[in-house]
Amino acid sequence: MSEPGTVALPVKHDGSVQAIAFSPDSTRFAGAGSDSLLRIRPIGIGVPLDVPVDGSVTGLAFSPDGTRIAVADFESVSLRDSGTGAVVWQGPLDPGNSVNTVRFAPDGRVIAVTDTLVAVLDQATGATIKRITVDPPLIADVDLSRDGTRIALAIDERHGGNHKFAGSARVLDLATGAELGKLTPANAVHAVAFSPDGTKVLCCSADDTTRMLKAQGGAEEWRVGGEADDEVTSPNCVAFDPKGNWTVVGGSDGFARVLEAESGTKKAQVPKLVAGGSDPGAVTHVAFSPNGKLAASACIDNVVRLFNLNSDELYAVGTEEVLTMAFSPNGRWLGVGCFGRALVIDNGEANQG
């Protein structure tokens, strides 16, 4: 039995690893990025699979049954057999625009997102079921509700011809494209995350606020940070506890904070301040374990941390710069994509489930 923080699976890449995914049964790990090769590896016993792809991969997702893997590959989306790598279908989504994200809905539909477009694709054929154009761009982040009926968007309006320091968090109905809720902070929105029941959305903004809004209607329930708050968290990434009790916010001030989902009250914070210690730098990624008892953060100090709700660190693992991070569905593993390699870190058998 390995100790928490042990690297269970290192996977060498020739470029940056921008996308990772675990299979639904947590036995396989996929990673891809700038070197035009999708690598699928068993965690434990099994046969590795290398699959050539066309461009720079920015998104990966296993299907709910684990038999397929969706790949966002430059301007195209492909669906492949996850056991052989064979192409089921492949094609451009929106010529001239890179696909940034792919997700699966519970019913198997593929959700693909560019800077300006949300598309719903049929898993069997790749045919477009729904196209939702978002104006103004840029879509900075997305999250899909657990039931697959809604999508939350973080909008950053600091780009394009109508450049301005503005943004919004929006909730759209995937079947109709209708906007169900919208919240407009005083600046760009960096990240969004749905509550497990899909009724709330956590978002963070360049106006130094983290806010909770109702998915239906967009009413703000609480906020932390901003000029009215003594403790400005400078948030840039967020995640919701799968149990619905907690949220975690990563700040450019170097801290990851666990907040109560109901009120925004701070419960935990890492790293702990050490007299004479160096500034850890901005937190770039945060995630919650499936059991809701642990959270992970990645910093530009090139350290990945796993911690509990009492601010106790279970491990701190040195890495290269982290570009993407995710827990396995069973909570046993934490996957990270870096420059030159991907890692699967063991969270410990006691923290599984």
Buried (B, 14 or more C-beta within 10 A) or exposed (E): EEEBBBBBBEBEBEBBBBBBBBBBEBBBBBBBBBBBBBBBBBBEEEEEBEBEBEBBBBBBBBBBEBEBBBBBBBBBBBBBBBBEBEEBBBEEBBEEBBBBBBBBBEEBBBBBBBBBBBBBBBBEEBEEEBEBEBEBBBBBBBBBBBEBBBBBBBBBBBBBEEEEEBBBBBBBBBEEBEBBBBBBBBBBBBBBBBBBEBEBBBBBBBBBBBBBBBBEEBEBBBBBBBEEBEEBBBBBBBBBBBBBBBBBBBBBBBBBBBBBBBEBEBBBBBBEEEEEEEEBBBBBBBBBBBBBBBBBBBBBBBBBBBBBBEBEBBBBBEBBBBBBBBBBBBBBBBBBBBBBBBBBBBBBEEBBE
